[in-house]
């Protein structure tokens, strides 16, 4: 069973990977498909209530979910590589 220090170290390592990937991804308006983003806004808020603030919120959540998925995959791969070489 992992000690508390090892668990905290893993959390810090995950957050570090997330920060690096988030820095490389940059502004979500550059890499998120605008048609997809506006489609999600239409589905969540409807046609009449799709203001600029709602669009920015949706783009943020799309980029954050993408960031979490990429970070989790990369973290799992790195942990498997570390265990294999132990």
Residue pairs with C-beta under 8 A, 6 or more apart in sequence:
2 10
13 75
14 71
14 75
17 71
17 74
17 75
17 78
18 67
18 68
18 71
21 67
21 70
21 71
21 74
22 67
25 31
25 63
25 66
25 67
28 59
28 60
28 62
28 63
29 59
32 59
32 62
32 63
36 62
37 55
37 58
37 59
37 62
38 50
38 55
40 58
40 62
41 50
41 54
41 55
41 58
42 50
44 54
44 58
45 54
